[in-house]
Amino acid sequence: MSDVTQLCYALILIAFMDHCLKPYLLRKWLGLALVTTAITLLFVPGGLYWHELNLPQGPLFVLFAGLTLVKGRRKFQPDE
């Protein structure tokens, strides 16, 4: 799979998660879990392989998805 295709899939997935996940606690904890997973995956020796697909940008996509959820966690709460 080419790098451009991976980027397009990742951006679509991040936008979908950002739009569909509305509860504050779910966005917060899923975002923190994704950030922790990304930091862990950055230090996996030998890179990340999934079903014989080389995904060198995988940890970065996971990190951006987690940061997007954590940053916009109060996006759907009513203003007080």
Phi and psi restraints in degrees (range 20) as a CNS / XPLOR table:
assign (resid 1 and name C) (resid 2 and name N)
       (resid 2 and name CA) (resid 2 and name C) 1.0 -75.0 20.0 2
assign (resid 2 and name N) (resid 2 and name CA)
       (resid 2 and name C) (resid 3 and name N) 1.0 162.8 20.0 2
assign (resid 2 and name C) (resid 3 and name N)
       (resid 3 and name CA) (resid 3 and name C) 1.0 -64.9 20.0 2
assign (resid 3 and name N) (resid 3 and name CA)
       (resid 3 and name C) (resid 4 and name N) 1.0 -36.5 20.0 2
assign (resid 3 and name C) (resid 4 and name N)
       (resid 4 and name CA) (resid 4 and name C) 1.0 -66.0 20.0 2
assign (resid 4 and name N) (resid 4 and name CA)
       (resid 4 and name C) (resid 5 and name N) 1.0 -40.5 20.0 2
assign (resid 4 and name C) (resid 5 and name N)
       (resid 5 and name CA) (resid 5 and name C) 1.0 -64.8 20.0 2
assign (resid 5 and name N) (resid 5 and name CA)
       (resid 5 and name C) (resid 6 and name N) 1.0 -42.2 20.0 2
assign (resid 5 and name C) (resid 6 and name N)
       (resid 6 and name CA) (resid 6 and name C) 1.0 -61.3 20.0 2
assign (resid 6 and name N) (resid 6 and name CA)
       (resid 6 and name C) (resid 7 and name N) 1.0 -41.7 20.0 2
assign (resid 6 and name C) (resid 7 and name N)
       (resid 7 and name CA) (resid 7 and name C) 1.0 -63.5 20.0 2
assign (resid 7 and name N) (resid 7 and name CA)
       (resid 7 and name C) (resid 8 and name N) 1.0 -43.4 20.0 2
assign (resid 7 and name C) (resid 8 and name N)
       (resid 8 and name CA) (resid 8 and name C) 1.0 -63.3 20.0 2
assign (resid 8 and name N) (resid 8 and name CA)
       (resid 8 and name C) (resid 9 and name N) 1.0 -45.4 20.0 2
assign (resid 8 and name C) (resid 9 and name N)
       (resid 9 and name CA) (resid 9 and name C) 1.0 -61.3 20.0 2
assign (resid 9 and name N) (resid 9 and name CA)
       (resid 9 and name C) (resid 10 and name N) 1.0 -42.4 20.0 2
assign (resid 9 and name C) (resid 10 and name N)
       (resid 10 and name CA) (resid 10 and name C) 1.0 -65.5 20.0 2
assign (resid 10 and name N) (resid 10 and name CA)
       (resid 10 and name C) (resid 11 and name N) 1.0 -43.3 20.0 2
assign (resid 10 and name C) (resid 11 and name N)
       (resid 11 and name CA) (resid 11 and name C) 1.0 -64.9 20.0 2
assign (resid 11 and name N) (resid 11 and name CA)
       (resid 11 and name C) (resid 12 and name N) 1.0 -38.8 20.0 2
assign (resid 11 and name C) (resid 12 and name N)
       (resid 12 and name CA) (resid 12 and name C) 1.0 -64.7 20.0 2
assign (resid 12 and name N) (resid 12 and name CA)
       (resid 12 and name C) (resid 13 and name N) 1.0 -43.2 20.0 2
assign (resid 12 and name C) (resid 13 and name N)
       (resid 13 and name CA) (resid 13 and name C) 1.0 -65.4 20.0 2
assign (resid 13 and name N) (resid 13 and name CA)
       (resid 13 and name C) (resid 14 and name N) 1.0 -42.2 20.0 2
assign (resid 13 and name C) (resid 14 and name N)
       (resid 14 and name CA) (resid 14 and name C) 1.0 -63.9 20.0 2
assign (resid 14 and name N) (resid 14 and name CA)
       (resid 14 and name C) (resid 15 and name N) 1.0 -44.0 20.0 2
assign (resid 14 and name C) (resid 15 and name N)
       (resid 15 and name CA) (resid 15 and name C) 1.0 -64.8 20.0 2
assign (resid 15 and name N) (resid 15 and name CA)
       (resid 15 and name C) (resid 16 and name N) 1.0 -39.1 20.0 2
assign (resid 15 and name C) (resid 16 and name N)
       (resid 16 and name CA) (resid 16 and name C) 1.0 -64.3 20.0 2
assign (resid 16 and name N) (resid 16 and name CA)
       (resid 16 and name C) (resid 17 and name N) 1.0 -45.9 20.0 2
assign (resid 16 and name C) (resid 17 and name N)
       (resid 17 and name CA) (resid 17 and name C) 1.0 -64.5 20.0 2
assign (resid 17 and name N) (resid 17 and name CA)
       (resid 17 and name C) (resid 18 and name N) 1.0 -40.9 20.0 2
assign (resid 17 and name C) (resid 18 and name N)
       (resid 18 and name CA) (resid 18 and name C) 1.0 -65.1 20.0 2
assign (resid 18 and name N) (resid 18 and name CA)
       (resid 18 and name C) (resid 19 and name N) 1.0 -34.0 20.0 2
assign (resid 18 and name C) (resid 19 and name N)
       (resid 19 and name CA) (resid 19 and name C) 1.0 -82.2 20.0 2
assign (resid 19 and name N) (resid 19 and name CA)
       (resid 19 and name C) (resid 20 and name N) 1.0 -37.3 20.0 2
assign (resid 19 and name C) (resid 20 and name N)
       (resid 20 and name CA) (resid 20 and name C) 1.0 -90.4 20.0 2
assign (resid 20 and name N) (resid 20 and name CA)
       (resid 20 and name C) (resid 21 and name N) 1.0 -27.7 20.0 2
assign (resid 20 and name C) (resid 21 and name N)
       (resid 21 and name CA) (resid 21 and name C) 1.0 -85.9 20.0 2
assign (resid 21 and name N) (resid 21 and name CA)
       (resid 21 and name C) (resid 22 and name N) 1.0 109.7 20.0 2
assign (resid 21 and name C) (resid 22 and name N)
       (resid 22 and name CA) (resid 22 and name C) 1.0 -107.8 20.0 2
assign (resid 22 and name N) (resid 22 and name CA)
       (resid 22 and name C) (resid 23 and name N) 1.0 -33.1 20.0 2
assign (resid 22 and name C) (resid 23 and name N)
       (resid 23 and name CA) (resid 23 and name C) 1.0 -64.9 20.0 2
assign (resid 23 and name N) (resid 23 and name CA)
       (resid 23 and name C) (resid 24 and name N) 1.0 137.0 20.0 2
assign (resid 23 and name C) (resid 24 and name N)
       (resid 24 and name CA) (resid 24 and name C) 1.0 -58.0 20.0 2
assign (resid 24 and name N) (resid 24 and name CA)
       (resid 24 and name C) (resid 25 and name N) 1.0 -50.3 20.0 2
assign (resid 24 and name C) (resid 25 and name N)
       (resid 25 and name CA) (resid 25 and name C) 1.0 -65.1 20.0 2
assign (resid 25 and name N) (resid 25 and name CA)
       (resid 25 and name C) (resid 26 and name N) 1.0 -38.0 20.0 2
assign (resid 25 and name C) (resid 26 and name N)
       (resid 26 and name CA) (resid 26 and name C) 1.0 -64.6 20.0 2
assign (resid 26 and name N) (resid 26 and name CA)
       (resid 26 and name C) (resid 27 and name N) 1.0 -43.8 20.0 2
assign (resid 26 and name C) (resid 27 and name N)
       (resid 27 and name CA) (resid 27 and name C) 1.0 -63.5 20.0 2
assign (resid 27 and name N) (resid 27 and name CA)
       (resid 27 and name C) (resid 28 and name N) 1.0 -41.3 20.0 2
assign (resid 27 and name C) (resid 28 and name N)
       (resid 28 and name CA) (resid 28 and name C) 1.0 -65.3 20.0 2
assign (resid 28 and name N) (resid 28 and name CA)
       (resid 28 and name C) (resid 29 and name N) 1.0 -53.1 20.0 2
assign (resid 28 and name C) (resid 29 and name N)
       (resid 29 and name CA) (resid 29 and name C) 1.0 -73.7 20.0 2
assign (resid 29 and name N) (resid 29 and name CA)
       (resid 29 and name C) (resid 30 and name N) 1.0 -36.5 20.0 2
assign (resid 29 and name C) (resid 30 and name N)
       (resid 30 and name CA) (resid 30 and name C) 1.0 -66.6 20.0 2
assign (resid 30 and name N) (resid 30 and name CA)
       (resid 30 and name C) (resid 31 and name N) 1.0 -39.5 20.0 2
assign (resid 30 and name C) (resid 31 and name N)
       (resid 31 and name CA) (resid 31 and name C) 1.0 -62.3 20.0 2
assign (resid 31 and name N) (resid 31 and name CA)
       (resid 31 and name C) (resid 32 and name N) 1.0 -45.2 20.0 2
assign (resid 31 and name C) (resid 32 and name N)
       (resid 32 and name CA) (resid 32 and name C) 1.0 -65.4 20.0 2
assign (resid 32 and name N) (resid 32 and name CA)
       (resid 32 and name C) (resid 33 and name N) 1.0 -36.9 20.0 2
assign (resid 32 and name C) (resid 33 and name N)
       (resid 33 and name CA) (resid 33 and name C) 1.0 -66.0 20.0 2
assign (resid 33 and name N) (resid 33 and name CA)
       (resid 33 and name C) (resid 34 and name N) 1.0 -40.2 20.0 2
assign (resid 33 and name C) (resid 34 and name N)
       (resid 34 and name CA) (resid 34 and name C) 1.0 -66.8 20.0 2
assign (resid 34 and name N) (resid 34 and name CA)
       (resid 34 and name C) (resid 35 and name N) 1.0 -39.7 20.0 2
assign (resid 34 and name C) (resid 35 and name N)
       (resid 35 and name CA) (resid 35 and name C) 1.0 -64.6 20.0 2
assign (resid 35 and name N) (resid 35 and name CA)
       (resid 35 and name C) (resid 36 and name N) 1.0 -43.4 20.0 2
assign (resid 35 and name C) (resid 36 and name N)
       (resid 36 and name CA) (resid 36 and name C) 1.0 -63.7 20.0 2
assign (resid 36 and name N) (resid 36 and name CA)
       (resid 36 and name C) (resid 37 and name N) 1.0 -41.7 20.0 2
assign (resid 36 and name C) (resid 37 and name N)
       (resid 37 and name CA) (resid 37 and name C) 1.0 -63.1 20.0 2
assign (resid 37 and name N) (resid 37 and name CA)
       (resid 37 and name C) (resid 38 and name N) 1.0 -41.6 20.0 2
assign (resid 37 and name C) (resid 38 and name N)
       (resid 38 and name CA) (resid 38 and name C) 1.0 -64.9 20.0 2
assign (resid 38 and name N) (resid 38 and name CA)
       (resid 38 and name C) (resid 39 and name N) 1.0 -42.7 20.0 2
assign (resid 38 and name C) (resid 39 and name N)
       (resid 39 and name CA) (resid 39 and name C) 1.0 -64.0 20.0 2
assign (resid 39 and name N) (resid 39 and name CA)
       (resid 39 and name C) (resid 40 and name N) 1.0 -38.6 20.0 2
assign (resid 39 and name C) (resid 40 and name N)
       (resid 40 and name CA) (resid 40 and name C) 1.0 -65.9 20.0 2
assign (resid 40 and name N) (resid 40 and name CA)
       (resid 40 and name C) (resid 41 and name N) 1.0 -43.5 20.0 2
assign (resid 40 and name C) (resid 41 and name N)
       (resid 41 and name CA) (resid 41 and name C) 1.0 -67.4 20.0 2
assign (resid 41 and name N) (resid 41 and name CA)
       (resid 41 and name C) (resid 42 and name N) 1.0 -24.9 20.0 2
assign (resid 41 and name C) (resid 42 and name N)
       (resid 42 and name CA) (resid 42 and name C) 1.0 -64.7 20.0 2
assign (resid 42 and name N) (resid 42 and name CA)
       (resid 42 and name C) (resid 43 and name N) 1.0 -24.8 20.0 2
assign (resid 42 and name C) (resid 43 and name N)
       (resid 43 and name CA) (resid 43 and name C) 1.0 -105.2 20.0 2
assign (resid 43 and name N) (resid 43 and name CA)
       (resid 43 and name C) (resid 44 and name N) 1.0 14.2 20.0 2
assign (resid 43 and name C) (resid 44 and name N)
       (resid 44 and name CA) (resid 44 and name C) 1.0 -74.1 20.0 2
assign (resid 44 and name N) (resid 44 and name CA)
       (resid 44 and name C) (resid 45 and name N) 1.0 121.4 20.0 2
assign (resid 44 and name C) (resid 45 and name N)
       (resid 45 and name CA) (resid 45 and name C) 1.0 -69.5 20.0 2
assign (resid 45 and name N) (resid 45 and name CA)
       (resid 45 and name C) (resid 46 and name N) 1.0 138.3 20.0 2
assign (resid 45 and name C) (resid 46 and name N)
       (resid 46 and name CA) (resid 46 and name C) 1.0 89.4 20.0 2
assign (resid 46 and name N) (resid 46 and name CA)
       (resid 46 and name C) (resid 47 and name N) 1.0 1.5 20.0 2
assign (resid 46 and name C) (resid 47 and name N)
       (resid 47 and name CA) (resid 47 and name C) 1.0 86.2 20.0 2
assign (resid 47 and name N) (resid 47 and name CA)
       (resid 47 and name C) (resid 48 and name N) 1.0 -176.5 20.0 2
assign (resid 47 and name C) (resid 48 and name N)
       (resid 48 and name CA) (resid 48 and name C) 1.0 -115.2 20.0 2
assign (resid 48 and name N) (resid 48 and name CA)
       (resid 48 and name C) (resid 49 and name N) 1.0 123.3 20.0 2
assign (resid 48 and name C) (resid 49 and name N)
       (resid 49 and name CA) (resid 49 and name C) 1.0 -123.3 20.0 2
assign (resid 49 and name N) (resid 49 and name CA)
       (resid 49 and name C) (resid 50 and name N) 1.0 135.1 20.0 2
assign (resid 49 and name C) (resid 50 and name N)
       (resid 50 and name CA) (resid 50 and name C) 1.0 -138.2 20.0 2
assign (resid 50 and name N) (resid 50 and name CA)
       (resid 50 and name C) (resid 51 and name N) 1.0 113.1 20.0 2
assign (resid 50 and name C) (resid 51 and name N)
       (resid 51 and name CA) (resid 51 and name C) 1.0 51.7 20.0 2
assign (resid 51 and name N) (resid 51 and name CA)
       (resid 51 and name C) (resid 52 and name N) 1.0 47.7 20.0 2
assign (resid 51 and name C) (resid 52 and name N)
       (resid 52 and name CA) (resid 52 and name C) 1.0 64.0 20.0 2
assign (resid 52 and name N) (resid 52 and name CA)
       (resid 52 and name C) (resid 53 and name N) 1.0 19.6 20.0 2
assign (resid 52 and name C) (resid 53 and name N)
       (resid 53 and name CA) (resid 53 and name C) 1.0 -104.5 20.0 2
assign (resid 53 and name N) (resid 53 and name CA)
       (resid 53 and name C) (resid 54 and name N) 1.0 126.9 20.0 2
assign (resid 53 and name C) (resid 54 and name N)
       (resid 54 and name CA) (resid 54 and name C) 1.0 -81.8 20.0 2
assign (resid 54 and name N) (resid 54 and name CA)
       (resid 54 and name C) (resid 55 and name N) 1.0 120.1 20.0 2
assign (resid 54 and name C) (resid 55 and name N)
       (resid 55 and name CA) (resid 55 and name C) 1.0 -120.5 20.0 2
assign (resid 55 and name N) (resid 55 and name CA)
       (resid 55 and name C) (resid 56 and name N) 1.0 75.5 20.0 2
assign (resid 55 and name C) (resid 56 and name N)
       (resid 56 and name CA) (resid 56 and name C) 1.0 -69.2 20.0 2
assign (resid 56 and name N) (resid 56 and name CA)
       (resid 56 and name C) (resid 57 and name N) 1.0 -25.3 20.0 2
assign (resid 56 and name C) (resid 57 and name N)
       (resid 57 and name CA) (resid 57 and name C) 1.0 -92.9 20.0 2
assign (resid 57 and name N) (resid 57 and name CA)
       (resid 57 and name C) (resid 58 and name N) 1.0 0.6 20.0 2
assign (resid 57 and name C) (resid 58 and name N)
       (resid 58 and name CA) (resid 58 and name C) 1.0 -51.8 20.0 2
assign (resid 58 and name N) (resid 58 and name CA)
       (resid 58 and name C) (resid 59 and name N) 1.0 -52.9 20.0 2
assign (resid 58 and name C) (resid 59 and name N)
       (resid 59 and name CA) (resid 59 and name C) 1.0 -60.4 20.0 2
assign (resid 59 and name N) (resid 59 and name CA)
       (resid 59 and name C) (resid 60 and name N) 1.0 -33.9 20.0 2
assign (resid 59 and name C) (resid 60 and name N)
       (resid 60 and name CA) (resid 60 and name C) 1.0 -69.2 20.0 2
assign (resid 60 and name N) (resid 60 and name CA)
       (resid 60 and name C) (resid 61 and name N) 1.0 -38.5 20.0 2
assign (resid 60 and name C) (resid 61 and name N)
       (resid 61 and name CA) (resid 61 and name C) 1.0 -65.0 20.0 2
assign (resid 61 and name N) (resid 61 and name CA)
       (resid 61 and name C) (resid 62 and name N) 1.0 -41.0 20.0 2
assign (resid 61 and name C) (resid 62 and name N)
       (resid 62 and name CA) (resid 62 and name C) 1.0 -64.7 20.0 2
assign (resid 62 and name N) (resid 62 and name CA)
       (resid 62 and name C) (resid 63 and name N) 1.0 -40.3 20.0 2
assign (resid 62 and name C) (resid 63 and name N)
       (resid 63 and name CA) (resid 63 and name C) 1.0 -63.2 20.0 2
assign (resid 63 and name N) (resid 63 and name CA)
       (resid 63 and name C) (resid 64 and name N) 1.0 -45.7 20.0 2
assign (resid 63 and name C) (resid 64 and name N)
       (resid 64 and name CA) (resid 64 and name C) 1.0 -65.0 20.0 2
assign (resid 64 and name N) (resid 64 and name CA)
       (resid 64 and name C) (resid 65 and name N) 1.0 -37.4 20.0 2
assign (resid 64 and name C) (resid 65 and name N)
       (resid 65 and name CA) (resid 65 and name C) 1.0 -63.9 20.0 2
assign (resid 65 and name N) (resid 65 and name CA)
       (resid 65 and name C) (resid 66 and name N) 1.0 -43.8 20.0 2
assign (resid 65 and name C) (resid 66 and name N)
       (resid 66 and name CA) (resid 66 and name C) 1.0 -65.2 20.0 2
assign (resid 66 and name N) (resid 66 and name CA)
       (resid 66 and name C) (resid 67 and name N) 1.0 -42.7 20.0 2
assign (resid 66 and name C) (resid 67 and name N)
       (resid 67 and name CA) (resid 67 and name C) 1.0 -66.1 20.0 2
assign (resid 67 and name N) (resid 67 and name CA)
       (resid 67 and name C) (resid 68 and name N) 1.0 -35.1 20.0 2
assign (resid 67 and name C) (resid 68 and name N)
       (resid 68 and name CA) (resid 68 and name C) 1.0 -63.7 20.0 2
assign (resid 68 and name N) (resid 68 and name CA)
       (resid 68 and name C) (resid 69 and name N) 1.0 -42.1 20.0 2
assign (resid 68 and name C) (resid 69 and name N)
       (resid 69 and name CA) (resid 69 and name C) 1.0 -69.2 20.0 2
assign (resid 69 and name N) (resid 69 and name CA)
       (resid 69 and name C) (resid 70 and name N) 1.0 -41.4 20.0 2
assign (resid 69 and name C) (resid 70 and name N)
       (resid 70 and name CA) (resid 70 and name C) 1.0 -68.5 20.0 2
assign (resid 70 and name N) (resid 70 and name CA)
       (resid 70 and name C) (resid 71 and name N) 1.0 -41.3 20.0 2
assign (resid 70 and name C) (resid 71 and name N)
       (resid 71 and name CA) (resid 71 and name C) 1.0 -65.7 20.0 2
assign (resid 71 and name N) (resid 71 and name CA)
       (resid 71 and name C) (resid 72 and name N) 1.0 -39.3 20.0 2
assign (resid 71 and name C) (resid 72 and name N)
       (resid 72 and name CA) (resid 72 and name C) 1.0 -104.1 20.0 2
assign (resid 72 and name N) (resid 72 and name CA)
       (resid 72 and name C) (resid 73 and name N) 1.0 33.4 20.0 2
assign (resid 72 and name C) (resid 73 and name N)
       (resid 73 and name CA) (resid 73 and name C) 1.0 -68.5 20.0 2
assign (resid 73 and name N) (resid 73 and name CA)
       (resid 73 and name C) (resid 74 and name N) 1.0 -24.0 20.0 2
assign (resid 73 and name C) (resid 74 and name N)
       (resid 74 and name CA) (resid 74 and name C) 1.0 -100.1 20.0 2
assign (resid 74 and name N) (resid 74 and name CA)
       (resid 74 and name C) (resid 75 and name N) 1.0 19.6 20.0 2
assign (resid 74 and name C) (resid 75 and name N)
       (resid 75 and name CA) (resid 75 and name C) 1.0 -62.8 20.0 2
assign (resid 75 and name N) (resid 75 and name CA)
       (resid 75 and name C) (resid 76 and name N) 1.0 -37.4 20.0 2
assign (resid 75 and name C) (resid 76 and name N)
       (resid 76 and name CA) (resid 76 and name C) 1.0 -104.7 20.0 2
assign (resid 76 and name N) (resid 76 and name CA)
       (resid 76 and name C) (resid 77 and name N) 1.0 7.5 20.0 2
assign (resid 76 and name C) (resid 77 and name N)
       (resid 77 and name CA) (resid 77 and name C) 1.0 -83.1 20.0 2
assign (resid 77 and name N) (resid 77 and name CA)
       (resid 77 and name C) (resid 78 and name N) 1.0 142.0 20.0 2
assign (resid 77 and name C) (resid 78 and name N)
       (resid 78 and name CA) (resid 78 and name C) 1.0 -68.3 20.0 2
assign (resid 78 and name N) (resid 78 and name CA)
       (resid 78 and name C) (resid 79 and name N) 1.0 148.1 20.0 2
assign (resid 78 and name C) (resid 79 and name N)
       (resid 79 and name CA) (resid 79 and name C) 1.0 -69.9 20.0 2
assign (resid 79 and name N) (resid 79 and name CA)
       (resid 79 and name C) (resid 80 and name N) 1.0 141.8 20.0 2
